[in-house]
Amino acid sequence: MVWDEHKWINEIYEDLKKIVERCLDPLDDYLKCFDVYKDVLKIKPDEYIKKVETEEKPREVEAIRDEVLEF
């Protein structure tokens, strides 16, 4: 139930709600651009360093650089 004296508040709320909903689609599209980086963002630096340090044969700096640039 909306009182007539507060009707303007509900109208403003509905207008703002529509504007925000219209903005969500472009924002979702923009966020999808970063999907290719999800794997990189999930890397935990400490765990990755331990993995590299415990390898039997140390890798060359260039090999590690190439792996990073691969992402």
Residue, then its C-alpha position, 0 to 999 in steps of 0.5 A: m500500500v502506497w500513500d499518495e503523499h509518498k507516491w513520488i518516492n516509489e516513482i523515483y525508486e522504480d525509475l532508478k531500479k530500471i536504470v540500474e537494471r539497464c546498466l547490468d547487461p553492459l557491465d556483464d559484457y565488460l566483465k566477460c572480457f576478463d574471463v581469459y584471465k581467471d586461471v591466472l588470477k587463481i594462481k597462488p604465488d606462494e604455491y607456484i613458487k614452491k612448485v618451481e623451487t621443488e622441480e628436479k631440474p631448475r628452469e631457465v628464467e626465459a622458460i618461466r617468462d614464456e609461461v607467464l607471457e602465455f597467459 
